[in-house]
Amino acid sequence: MKKTLYLRILIAYFFFGLFGFFAVATIVSRLTAEYCIRDKARTLYGEAARISDTYALQLYNSKVSLEEVQAQMEALSFYMDTEIWILNPSGRMVVNSSHAPDPSQETYVENFDSTSPAGNYYTTGTFFDSFQEEVLSVMAPITSDFKIRGYVVIHMPMKKILADADSMLNISYMLLVILLVLSLIILLFFTEYVYRPLKRIIAGAEQYALGNMHYHIPVEREDELGYLSASLGYMADTIARAEDDQKKFIANVSHDFRSPLTSIRGFLEAMLDGTIPPERHEHYLQVVLGETDRLTKLTNGLLTLNNLNTGGMLLQRTDFDINAVIRSVAASFEQTCVSRNIHIRLVLTGKILYVNADLEKIQQVLYNLVDNAVKFSRPDSVITIDTTEKGDTVFVSVRDSGIGIPKDDQNLIWDRFYKTDLSRGKDKKGTGLGLSIVREIIRAHDENINLVSTEGVGSTFTFTLRRSDKNDSLSSMGEPET
């Protein structure tokens, strides 16, 4: 399109102009000439009919003399710039406005035939070889007592009529030139406001195809081309961010895989070469086993995120008791909490609170949130899990009294592999994928999750779920449980 579209438009414009001039020079020229001939013939025939009903009829009825009619015809001929004849049916010249006929010598129009116009009131040509040039001739019969006494014939040179036609044709040429100029203005407008911006957009698309996602398309307008340019720029920015995220992702994956692999290799080599004595092998094998668990957890997290992002993991929505799930998740952390003297307090709305969601996915969300809360809580602190309902929405909150999250990091914690500086020293075994998985699961449910955190005070994660209609069928609701 870049190489041929504009050229095709120019060629089409050239042929449009060429065809226009050809049409004016041929079709319009012929139609104009025919129109002028018919219009002039109609005018002359009207004059001939008036002459036949007045002067010519009076001449044949002997009411006026031949000399008077001759004088009148000469005056009319001069005024109309024509030649007027009065002929007998036999073709004998009675009156000739160009010169008076000699009474002593009869003049005839050779081969005169009043039926030659074949029912028409005008003819073109030399009128039975009476002229050296083509003329337009009209004939009006002179009738008296229902008999044709003669004919009034008016001649006008064709060159005068064609001159008038050429004058009208010049107007057609002028209109064509004006039309071409206007179309040229449209073509220039198209070039400036459509073709050149389109070329810039195509150049930008080529740059994007070559991988230059930071190229800026210099088309900033509030129309379709501006929208297209902005859309391509937005697409390029999105791809560029995706590439940056991919690079970060690969770097993070490499780092998180390299660390446990390096540890595993180092401990195994140390045991093989005798650096670690046999009596210490069991201890370090436990360390190696912990590192393999970390790799397994990292791999499972990556697979979970991939399935969530690609839509490969479908939600199995059911109606279940969110309070029961919370109790189950809290019980799974009992040993860890006892060892660190951390208490989990449940503030639940009713004994039973049904929600409509994927049970396993929500269980994973709660596990990840409680796991983070336990990891970053201080000893002798309390983790609170509560549920509330408002309309058709159930709110679930997990609140800890831990180290908190710095304000600058709160928008970044949802990124894959991201760890705050405060958590790096505490969470040696974390993968940085937990909160990413949590957010993707909640998004898959078309729900929301948000964070309120103060550094040194603690953090509260709250997510929403759809309240189940099954709650309405319950006969009674319990009081909040603590």
Summary of the structure (lengths in Angstrom):
residues: 482
radius of gyration: 52.8
end to end distance: 71.6
largest distance: 163.3
contacts: 1374
relative contact order: 0.06
helix: 55%
strand: 18%
